[in-house]
């Protein structure tokens, strides 16, 4: 995985996601843009258990009132992530952004071993390009 802060490479260990801070903002901290990019194959392998849980939950509890993205995926028979990346990349981007971005961060970022330098606040964009996927958004410099 490659990580950047304000378009400059940084060690991924410097970036941290903490669930109770997600989306809260820290007005006293400096906001910076982060980007995490990795091979789609690796992303699919990492997120496969999460995706399969989501599919099982939809099969058991899904309703006609669900989001358009979920209904579209349901109509396609919930294809594998690797298939979606090739055949429906925009749909996959939207699904990740709108439905599982929070869980994706939990799966992609291991617990930190030392004090992090940046704390993720949001996922604002998901982009597939070739065989890579990039998540980006706002983070804060940890004082």
Short mmCIF file of the C-alpha atoms (twelve columns), coordinates in Angstrom:
data_MODEL
# 
_entry.id   MODEL 
# 
loop_
_atom_site.group_PDB 
_atom_site.id 
_atom_site.type_symbol 
_atom_site.label_atom_id 
_atom_site.label_alt_id 
_atom_site.label_comp_id 
_atom_site.label_asym_id 
_atom_site.label_seq_id 
_atom_site.Cartn_x 
_atom_site.Cartn_y 
_atom_site.Cartn_z 
_atom_site.pdbx_PDB_model_num 
ATOM 1   C CA . UNK A 1   0.000   0.000   0.000   1 
ATOM 2   C CA . UNK A 2   1.187   3.521   -0.781  1 
ATOM 3   C CA . UNK A 3   0.199   6.434   1.420   1 
ATOM 4   C CA . UNK A 4   0.418   10.163  0.842   1 
ATOM 5   C CA . UNK A 5   -0.291  13.307  2.818   1 
ATOM 6   C CA . UNK A 6   -0.843  16.411  0.701   1 
ATOM 7   C CA . UNK A 7   0.486   14.447  -2.300  1 
ATOM 8   C CA . UNK A 8   3.780   13.579  -0.603  1 
ATOM 9   C CA . UNK A 9   4.680   9.950   0.166   1 
ATOM 10  C CA . UNK A 10  4.650   9.015   3.846   1 
ATOM 11  C CA . UNK A 11  4.963   5.687   5.676   1 
ATOM 12  C CA . UNK A 12  1.501   4.170   6.026   1 
ATOM 13  C CA . UNK A 13  2.203   3.627   9.734   1 
ATOM 14  C CA . UNK A 14  1.953   7.404   10.150  1 
ATOM 15  C CA . UNK A 15  -1.733  7.335   9.204   1 
ATOM 16  C CA . UNK A 16  -4.300  6.106   11.689  1 
ATOM 17  C CA . UNK A 17  -8.017  5.525   11.776  1 
ATOM 18  C CA . UNK A 18  -9.840  5.598   15.088  1 
ATOM 19  C CA . UNK A 19  -13.546 4.825   14.934  1 
ATOM 20  C CA . UNK A 20  -14.730 7.280   17.553  1 
ATOM 21  C CA . UNK A 21  -12.949 10.151  15.748  1 
ATOM 22  C CA . UNK A 22  -14.341 9.375   12.284  1 
ATOM 23  C CA . UNK A 23  -16.279 12.316  10.902  1 
ATOM 24  C CA . UNK A 24  -15.986 14.409  14.059  1 
ATOM 25  C CA . UNK A 25  -13.398 16.862  12.843  1 
ATOM 26  C CA . UNK A 26  -10.812 18.553  14.996  1 
ATOM 27  C CA . UNK A 27  -11.071 22.287  14.441  1 
ATOM 28  C CA . UNK A 28  -7.904  22.953  16.402  1 
ATOM 29  C CA . UNK A 29  -5.820  20.534  14.282  1 
ATOM 30  C CA . UNK A 30  -4.457  21.186  10.798  1 
ATOM 31  C CA . UNK A 31  -6.524  19.466  8.081   1 
ATOM 32  C CA . UNK A 32  -4.538  17.667  5.364   1 
ATOM 33  C CA . UNK A 33  -5.487  15.431  2.454   1 
ATOM 34  C CA . UNK A 34  -4.547  11.760  2.642   1 
ATOM 35  C CA . UNK A 35  -4.448  9.157   -0.125  1 
ATOM 36  C CA . UNK A 36  -4.088  5.403   0.235   1 
ATOM 37  C CA . UNK A 37  -3.487  3.409   -2.918  1 
ATOM 38  C CA . UNK A 38  -3.084  -0.330  -3.349  1 
ATOM 39  C CA . UNK A 39  -3.467  -3.089  -5.895  1 
ATOM 40  C CA . UNK A 40  -7.116  -3.975  -6.452  1 
ATOM 41  C CA . UNK A 41  -6.265  -7.649  -5.977  1 
ATOM 42  C CA . UNK A 42  -4.895  -6.965  -2.491  1 
ATOM 43  C CA . UNK A 43  -7.849  -4.710  -1.672  1 
ATOM 44  C CA . UNK A 44  -10.309 -7.416  -2.772  1 
ATOM 45  C CA . UNK A 45  -8.540  -10.062 -0.688  1 
ATOM 46  C CA . UNK A 46  -8.535  -7.841  2.388   1 
ATOM 47  C CA . UNK A 47  -12.160 -6.764  2.041   1 
ATOM 48  C CA . UNK A 48  -13.610 -10.070 0.867   1 
ATOM 49  C CA . UNK A 49  -14.757 -11.196 4.363   1 
ATOM 50  C CA . UNK A 50  -16.436 -7.828  4.961   1 
ATOM 51  C CA . UNK A 51  -18.104 -7.929  1.545   1 
ATOM 52  C CA . UNK A 52  -19.361 -11.490 2.065   1 
ATOM 53  C CA . UNK A 53  -20.857 -10.479 5.435   1 
ATOM 54  C CA . UNK A 54  -22.561 -7.547  3.729   1 
ATOM 55  C CA . UNK A 55  -23.971 -9.853  1.030   1 
ATOM 56  C CA . UNK A 56  -25.234 -12.374 3.612   1 
ATOM 57  C CA . UNK A 57  -26.876 -9.597  5.586   1 
ATOM 58  C CA . UNK A 58  -28.554 -8.254  2.454   1 
ATOM 59  C CA . UNK A 59  -29.827 -11.698 1.477   1 
ATOM 60  C CA . UNK A 60  -31.322 -12.158 4.954   1 
ATOM 61  C CA . UNK A 61  -32.572 -8.634  5.642   1 
ATOM 62  C CA . UNK A 62  -32.481 -6.564  2.446   1 
ATOM 63  C CA . UNK A 63  -35.573 -4.578  1.483   1 
ATOM 64  C CA . UNK A 64  -36.891 -2.768  -1.562  1 
ATOM 65  C CA . UNK A 65  -36.196 0.489   0.279   1 
ATOM 66  C CA . UNK A 66  -32.440 -0.091  0.223   1 
ATOM 67  C CA . UNK A 67  -30.071 2.327   -1.474  1 
ATOM 68  C CA . UNK A 68  -29.892 2.302   -5.293  1 
ATOM 69  C CA . UNK A 69  -26.308 1.000   -5.220  1 
ATOM 70  C CA . UNK A 70  -27.343 -1.961  -3.075  1 
ATOM 71  C CA . UNK A 71  -30.328 -2.710  -5.318  1 
ATOM 72  C CA . UNK A 72  -28.073 -2.610  -8.403  1 
ATOM 73  C CA . UNK A 73  -25.561 -4.993  -6.833  1 
ATOM 74  C CA . UNK A 74  -28.394 -7.247  -5.732  1 
ATOM 75  C CA . UNK A 75  -29.705 -7.258  -9.308  1 
ATOM 76  C CA . UNK A 76  -26.260 -8.316  -10.542 1 
ATOM 77  C CA . UNK A 77  -26.232 -11.195 -8.042  1 
ATOM 78  C CA . UNK A 78  -23.554 -9.635  -5.824  1 
ATOM 79  C CA . UNK A 79  -20.529 -10.338 -8.058  1 
ATOM 80  C CA . UNK A 80  -17.082 -10.759 -6.513  1 
ATOM 81  C CA . UNK A 81  -15.152 -7.556  -5.852  1 
ATOM 82  C CA . UNK A 82  -12.586 -8.512  -8.499  1 
ATOM 83  C CA . UNK A 83  -15.359 -8.916  -11.089 1 
ATOM 84  C CA . UNK A 84  -16.939 -5.597  -10.147 1 
ATOM 85  C CA . UNK A 85  -13.568 -3.866  -10.490 1 
ATOM 86  C CA . UNK A 86  -13.404 -4.921  -14.142 1 
ATOM 87  C CA . UNK A 87  -17.052 -4.928  -15.211 1 
ATOM 88  C CA . UNK A 88  -18.617 -2.210  -13.025 1 
ATOM 89  C CA . UNK A 89  -15.805 -0.016  -11.650 1 
ATOM 90  C CA . UNK A 90  -17.967 3.082   -11.019 1 
ATOM 91  C CA . UNK A 91  -20.554 0.988   -9.181  1 
ATOM 92  C CA . UNK A 92  -17.816 -0.525  -7.022  1 
ATOM 93  C CA . UNK A 93  -16.368 2.925   -6.262  1 
ATOM 94  C CA . UNK A 94  -19.797 4.171   -5.214  1 
ATOM 95  C CA . UNK A 95  -20.497 1.085   -3.093  1 
ATOM 96  C CA . UNK A 96  -17.209 1.431   -1.227  1 
ATOM 97  C CA . UNK A 97  -17.666 5.164   -0.717  1 
ATOM 98  C CA . UNK A 98  -21.312 5.101   0.346   1 
ATOM 99  C CA . UNK A 99  -21.650 1.754   2.100   1 
ATOM 100 C CA . UNK A 100 -18.380 0.363   3.463   1 
ATOM 101 C CA . UNK A 101 -15.705 3.091   3.576   1 
ATOM 102 C CA . UNK A 102 -15.588 3.062   7.376   1 
ATOM 103 C CA . UNK A 103 -15.182 -0.724  7.491   1 
ATOM 104 C CA . UNK A 104 -12.635 -0.622  4.661   1 
ATOM 105 C CA . UNK A 105 -10.443 1.710   6.707   1 
ATOM 106 C CA . UNK A 106 -10.666 -0.643  9.677   1 
ATOM 107 C CA . UNK A 107 -9.584  -3.556  7.493   1 
ATOM 108 C CA . UNK A 108 -6.792  -1.718  5.673   1 
ATOM 109 C CA . UNK A 109 -5.150  0.129   8.550   1 
ATOM 110 C CA . UNK A 110 -3.650  -1.996  11.303  1 
ATOM 111 C CA . UNK A 111 -3.622  -0.786  14.903  1 
ATOM 112 C CA . UNK A 112 -0.816  1.694   15.394  1 
ATOM 113 C CA . UNK A 113 2.298   0.716   17.307  1 
ATOM 114 C CA . UNK A 114 3.512   4.223   17.965  1 
ATOM 115 C CA . UNK A 115 1.784   7.570   18.109  1 
ATOM 116 C CA . UNK A 116 0.329   8.321   14.646  1 
ATOM 117 C CA . UNK A 117 1.067   11.572  12.859  1 
ATOM 118 C CA . UNK A 118 -2.220  11.783  10.955  1 
ATOM 119 C CA . UNK A 119 -5.754  10.836  11.937  1 
ATOM 120 C CA . UNK A 120 -8.274  10.035  9.176   1 
ATOM 121 C CA . UNK A 121 -11.534 11.952  9.410   1 
ATOM 122 C CA . UNK A 122 -13.342 10.924  6.213   1 
ATOM 123 C CA . UNK A 123 -13.304 9.044   2.944   1 
ATOM 124 C CA . UNK A 124 -14.379 11.528  0.297   1 
ATOM 125 C CA . UNK A 125 -13.267 9.758   -2.860  1 
ATOM 126 C CA . UNK A 126 -12.728 6.221   -4.096  1 
ATOM 127 C CA . UNK A 127 -11.128 5.787   -7.507  1 
ATOM 128 C CA . UNK A 128 -10.241 2.726   -9.549  1 
ATOM 129 C CA . UNK A 129 -7.542  3.249   -12.138 1 
ATOM 130 C CA . UNK A 130 -6.115  0.279   -13.951 1 
ATOM 131 C CA . UNK A 131 -5.389  -2.325  -11.329 1 
ATOM 132 C CA . UNK A 132 -5.135  0.121   -8.412  1 
ATOM 133 C CA . UNK A 133 -7.714  1.523   -6.056  1 
ATOM 134 C CA . UNK A 134 -7.280  4.771   -4.148  1 
ATOM 135 C CA . UNK A 135 -9.165  6.035   -1.119  1 
ATOM 136 C CA . UNK A 136 -8.704  9.667   -0.213  1 
ATOM 137 C CA . UNK A 137 -10.166 12.330  1.989   1 
ATOM 138 C CA . UNK A 138 -9.524  14.541  4.969   1 
ATOM 139 C CA . UNK A 139 -7.207  13.766  7.821   1 
ATOM 140 C CA . UNK A 140 -5.692  15.826  10.602  1 
ATOM 141 C CA . UNK A 141 -2.143  16.341  11.724  1 
ATOM 142 C CA . UNK A 142 -1.890  14.966  15.257  1 
ATOM 143 C CA . UNK A 143 -0.175  17.542  17.473  1 
# 
